[in-house]
Amino acid sequence: MTNPAERLVDLLDLEQIEVNIFRGASPQESLQRVFGGQVAGQALVAAGRTTESDRPVHSLHAYFLRPGIPGVPIVYQVERVRDGRSFTTRRVTAVQQGKTIFNLTASFHHPEEGSIEHQLPPRLDFPHPDSLPKVADEIREHLGALPEALERMARRQPFDIRYVDRLRWTPDELKDADPRSAVWMRAVGPLGDDPLVHTCALTYASDMTLLDAVRIPVEPLWGMRGFDMASLDHAMWFHRPFRADEWFLYDQESPIAHGGRGLARGRIYDLEGRLLVSVVQEGLFRPYPAEKARPAVSPQ
């Protein structure tokens, strides 16, 4: 039986069915919709497969247009927008059952030397991940045992997730909470040595907890969920090379939530505090009727 990290690599290994057309698997899971990070990661794989390996992706901008259907393959159509001397641009459309569910534009750039170099430090001296509990263990500590849905999710989760701050469970703990969250993450097993796989795996992970920052002042992240939520768009800037199977810190904040939408920003650092990736996402939040509130089976 393959471990979750190997399954993630398999999920990102698209089938090429034409020069610019790829097909990705969509696991049959007990979710309302396909996980957005999966679609973004697979779309970036499709874009990367049509570019030169010496030009890593430096940015992507994407929109989630329709919910994907679990268990139904997704076709990724790549448009080769531009192949310049320094930059390559690709546009990817994800189609399922004849309908566009997602689109992405990615830009690839050959790294250049001798230009401006600076970086602001992380906002805090964050604790080392080895000193923090795994999120599943923290939930077990509070609940006594994981609900069946959470237990299934924990077994197939491709990333080890550790919250820097203890999870909040009560109204008193939520009171006056800032709209911020930080987690350490890494793949639960080796992902190989292909840089594109690591970039796309981190793209997958970047959609897992980013909207936590919007919800933290309102409700427990792992308690009864009072809102139906969905990612609307997603943007990433890749600053430095990295491995997604080594620890990275995802520091997240929400500067505003208004009109049914919440904005979240994330900064991803390595253990040495080097900024690897910047992320911005907007999410949709619609309150459930009180009788339809339901347990959260994942942060998204």
C-alpha positions as CSV (number, residue, x, y, z in Angstrom):
1,M,0.0,0.0,0.0
2,T,1.5,3.4,-1.0
3,N,1.9,6.1,1.6
4,P,0.1,9.5,1.3
5,A,3.2,11.2,-0.1
6,E,3.5,8.6,-2.8
7,R,-0.2,9.0,-3.6
8,L,0.4,12.8,-3.9
9,V,3.2,12.2,-6.4
10,D,1.0,9.9,-8.4
11,L,-1.8,12.5,-8.3
12,L,0.5,15.0,-9.8
13,D,1.7,12.7,-12.5
14,L,-0.6,13.6,-15.3
15,E,-1.3,11.6,-18.4
16,Q,-0.4,13.4,-21.6
17,I,-3.2,12.8,-24.2
18,E,-2.1,15.4,-26.8
19,V,0.7,17.8,-27.3
20,N,-0.9,20.5,-25.0
21,I,-3.6,18.4,-23.3
22,F,-3.2,16.4,-20.0
23,R,-5.6,14.4,-17.9
24,G,-5.4,14.2,-14.1
25,A,-7.1,11.7,-11.7
26,S,-9.6,13.0,-9.2
27,P,-9.9,10.7,-6.2
28,Q,-13.4,9.5,-5.2
29,E,-13.6,10.9,-1.7
30,S,-16.5,11.9,0.6
31,L,-16.1,15.6,-0.1
32,Q,-18.6,18.0,-1.6
33,R,-16.1,19.2,-4.2
34,V,-12.6,18.4,-5.4
35,F,-10.0,20.0,-3.2
36,G,-8.9,23.2,-4.8
37,G,-5.2,22.7,-4.1
38,Q,-5.3,19.5,-6.1
39,V,-6.6,21.3,-9.2
40,A,-4.1,24.1,-8.8
41,G,-1.2,21.6,-8.4
42,Q,-2.2,19.5,-11.4
43,A,-2.7,22.6,-13.6
44,L,0.8,23.8,-12.7
45,V,2.1,20.4,-13.6
46,A,0.5,20.7,-17.0
47,A,2.0,24.1,-17.5
48,G,5.4,23.0,-16.4
49,R,5.4,20.0,-18.7
50,T,5.4,22.4,-21.7
51,T,8.3,24.5,-20.6
52,E,12.1,24.2,-20.3
53,S,13.3,22.8,-17.0
54,D,15.8,25.7,-16.6
55,R,12.9,28.1,-16.2
56,P,11.1,27.5,-12.9
57,V,7.8,29.0,-12.3
58,H,8.0,32.4,-10.5
59,S,4.3,33.2,-10.2
60,L,0.8,31.9,-10.8
61,H,-2.7,33.5,-10.8
62,A,-5.7,31.3,-10.7
63,Y,-9.5,31.3,-10.4
64,F,-11.8,28.6,-9.1
65,L,-14.8,28.8,-11.4
66,R,-16.9,25.8,-10.6
67,P,-16.7,23.0,-7.9
68,G,-15.0,19.9,-9.3
69,I,-16.7,16.5,-9.0
70,P,-14.8,13.9,-7.0
71,G,-14.0,10.7,-8.9
72,V,-14.3,12.3,-12.4
73,P,-11.0,12.9,-14.3
74,I,-10.0,16.5,-15.1
75,V,-8.6,17.5,-18.5
76,Y,-6.0,20.3,-18.5
77,Q,-5.7,22.3,-21.8
78,V,-2.4,24.3,-22.0
79,E,-2.1,27.4,-24.2
80,R,1.5,28.4,-25.0
81,V,1.0,32.1,-24.7
82,R,4.6,33.2,-24.9
83,D,8.2,31.8,-25.1
84,G,10.5,34.8,-24.7
85,R,14.2,35.1,-24.1
86,S,13.8,35.3,-20.3
87,F,10.1,34.5,-19.6
88,T,7.7,31.8,-20.6
89,T,3.9,32.2,-20.1
90,R,1.3,29.5,-20.0
91,R,-2.5,29.6,-19.6
92,V,-4.2,26.4,-18.4
93,T,-7.9,25.6,-18.5
94,A,-9.2,22.7,-16.4
95,V,-12.3,21.0,-17.8
96,Q,-14.5,18.4,-16.3
97,Q,-17.6,16.9,-18.0
98,G,-17.3,19.6,-20.7
99,K,-17.3,22.6,-18.3
100,T,-14.5,24.8,-17.3
101,I,-13.9,24.6,-13.5
102,F,-10.6,26.4,-13.1
103,N,-8.1,28.5,-15.0
104,L,-4.5,29.4,-14.3
105,T,-1.9,31.6,-15.8
106,A,1.7,30.8,-14.8
107,S,4.9,32.7,-15.7
108,F,8.3,30.9,-15.8
109,H,11.7,32.8,-15.5
110,H,15.3,31.8,-15.8
111,P,16.9,33.1,-12.6
112,E,19.2,36.0,-13.0
113,E,22.3,37.0,-10.9
114,G,23.6,40.4,-9.8
115,S,20.3,42.2,-9.2
116,I,18.7,43.6,-5.9
117,E,18.7,41.3,-2.9
118,H,16.8,41.8,0.3
119,Q,14.2,40.2,2.6
120,L,12.2,41.3,5.6
121,P,12.6,38.8,8.5
122,P,9.7,36.6,9.7
123,R,7.4,38.6,12.1
124,L,8.1,36.3,15.1
125,D,10.7,33.8,16.3
126,F,8.4,30.8,15.7
127,P,8.9,27.5,17.7
128,H,10.6,24.6,16.0
129,P,8.1,22.1,14.6
130,D,9.7,19.2,16.6
131,S,8.3,21.0,19.7
132,L,4.7,21.0,18.4
133,P,2.1,18.3,18.2
134,K,0.7,17.0,15.0
135,V,-2.8,18.4,14.4
136,A,-4.4,15.0,14.5
137,D,-2.8,14.3,17.9
138,E,-4.0,17.7,19.2
139,I,-7.5,17.0,18.1
140,R,-7.4,13.5,19.7
141,E,-6.2,15.1,22.9
142,H,-9.3,17.4,23.0
143,L,-11.9,14.9,21.7
144,G,-10.6,11.7,23.1
145,A,-10.7,10.1,19.6
146,L,-11.0,11.3,16.1
147,P,-14.4,11.2,14.4
148,E,-14.4,8.6,11.6
149,A,-14.3,11.3,8.9
150,L,-11.3,12.9,10.5
151,E,-9.6,9.6,11.0
152,R,-9.9,8.8,7.3
153,M,-8.6,12.2,6.4
154,A,-5.6,11.8,8.8
155,R,-4.7,8.5,7.2
156,R,-4.6,9.9,3.7
157,Q,-3.2,13.4,4.5
158,P,0.0,13.9,2.5
159,F,1.3,16.6,4.8
160,D,2.3,16.7,8.4
161,I,0.6,19.8,9.8
162,R,1.5,21.4,13.2
163,Y,-0.2,24.6,14.4
164,V,2.2,27.1,16.1
165,D,-0.6,28.1,18.5
166,R,-2.8,25.7,20.3
167,L,-6.2,25.1,18.6
168,R,-9.0,27.2,20.1
169,W,-12.3,25.3,21.0
170,T,-14.4,27.6,23.2
171,P,-15.9,31.1,22.8
172,D,-13.6,32.4,25.5
173,E,-10.6,31.2,23.6
174,L,-11.9,32.8,20.4
175,K,-12.6,36.1,22.1
176,D,-10.3,38.9,20.8
177,A,-8.3,36.4,18.6
178,D,-6.4,38.1,15.9
179,P,-7.1,36.9,12.3
180,R,-3.7,35.2,12.1
181,S,-2.6,31.6,12.0
182,A,0.8,29.8,11.5
183,V,1.5,26.2,10.7
184,W,4.6,24.1,10.1
185,M,4.2,21.7,7.2
186,R,6.1,19.1,5.3
187,A,5.2,16.0,3.1
188,V,4.9,12.9,5.2
189,G,7.4,11.1,3.0
190,P,10.0,11.7,0.2
191,L,8.7,13.4,-3.0
192,G,11.7,12.6,-5.2
193,D,14.1,15.1,-6.8
194,D,12.0,16.7,-9.5
195,P,11.8,20.4,-8.6
196,L,8.4,20.7,-10.5
197,V,6.9,18.0,-8.2
198,H,8.0,19.9,-5.1
199,T,6.6,23.2,-6.5
200,C,3.3,21.6,-7.4
201,A,3.1,19.8,-4.0
202,L,3.6,23.0,-2.2
203,T,0.9,24.6,-4.4
204,Y,-1.4,21.8,-3.3
205,A,-0.5,22.5,0.4
206,S,-0.9,26.2,0.0
207,D,-4.7,25.9,-0.3
208,M,-5.1,23.7,2.9
209,T,-4.9,26.2,5.7
210,L,-4.7,29.7,4.3
211,L,-8.4,30.6,5.0
212,D,-7.9,29.6,8.7
213,A,-6.9,33.2,9.3
214,V,-10.3,34.4,8.2
215,R,-12.2,32.0,10.5
216,I,-10.1,32.1,13.6
217,P,-11.9,35.1,15.2
218,V,-15.3,33.5,14.5
219,E,-15.3,29.7,15.1
220,P,-13.0,26.7,16.0
221,L,-11.1,25.5,13.0
222,W,-11.9,21.9,13.8
223,G,-15.2,22.2,15.6
224,M,-18.7,22.6,14.2
225,R,-18.4,24.7,11.0
226,G,-21.0,27.5,10.7
227,F,-20.0,28.5,7.2
228,D,-19.9,27.0,3.8
229,M,-16.6,28.1,2.4
230,A,-14.8,27.9,-1.0
231,S,-11.7,29.3,-2.5
232,L,-12.4,32.0,-5.2
233,D,-8.9,32.8,-6.5
234,H,-5.3,32.0,-5.7
235,A,-2.0,33.8,-6.4
236,M,1.5,32.6,-5.6
237,W,5.0,34.1,-6.1
238,F,7.9,31.6,-5.8
239,H,11.1,33.4,-4.6
240,R,13.6,30.6,-3.9
241,P,14.1,26.9,-4.6
242,F,12.8,24.5,-1.9
243,R,11.7,21.0,-1.1
244,A,8.2,20.3,0.0
245,D,9.3,17.3,2.0
246,E,11.3,19.5,4.3
247,W,9.8,21.7,7.0
248,F,8.3,25.0,5.9
249,L,6.5,27.6,8.0
250,Y,3.2,29.0,6.6
251,D,2.5,32.3,8.3
252,Q,-1.1,33.5,7.5
253,E,-3.1,36.6,8.1
254,S,-6.5,38.0,7.0
255,P,-6.5,41.8,6.6
256,I,-10.2,42.0,5.9
257,A,-13.4,40.0,5.7
258,H,-16.5,41.8,4.3
259,G,-19.4,41.2,2.0
260,G,-19.3,37.4,2.2
261,R,-15.6,37.3,1.2
262,G,-12.4,37.0,3.2
263,L,-8.9,37.9,2.0
264,A,-5.9,35.9,3.3
265,R,-2.2,36.4,2.8
266,G,0.5,33.9,3.5
267,R,4.3,33.8,3.7
268,I,6.2,30.5,3.5
269,Y,9.6,30.3,5.1
270,D,12.2,27.5,5.6
271,L,13.7,26.6,8.9
272,E,16.4,29.3,8.5
273,G,13.8,32.0,8.0
274,R,14.3,32.5,4.3
275,L,11.2,33.6,2.5
276,L,10.4,30.9,-0.1
277,V,6.9,31.7,-1.4
278,S,4.2,34.5,-1.0
279,V,0.5,33.6,-1.3
280,V,-2.7,35.6,-1.5
281,Q,-6.2,34.1,-1.7
282,E,-9.8,35.2,-1.4
283,G,-12.5,32.9,-0.1
284,L,-16.3,32.9,-0.1
285,F,-18.1,32.4,3.3
286,R,-21.8,31.8,3.5
287,P,-23.4,31.0,6.9
288,Y,-25.2,27.7,7.2
289,P,-28.7,27.7,8.8
290,A,-28.2,26.7,12.5
291,E,-29.7,23.3,11.9
292,K,-27.3,22.6,9.0
293,A,-24.0,23.4,10.8
294,R,-21.7,20.4,10.5
295,P,-18.3,19.2,11.7
296,A,-15.2,20.4,9.8
297,V,-13.4,17.4,8.2
298,S,-10.6,19.6,7.0
299,P,-9.3,23.2,7.4
300,Q,-10.9,24.0,3.9
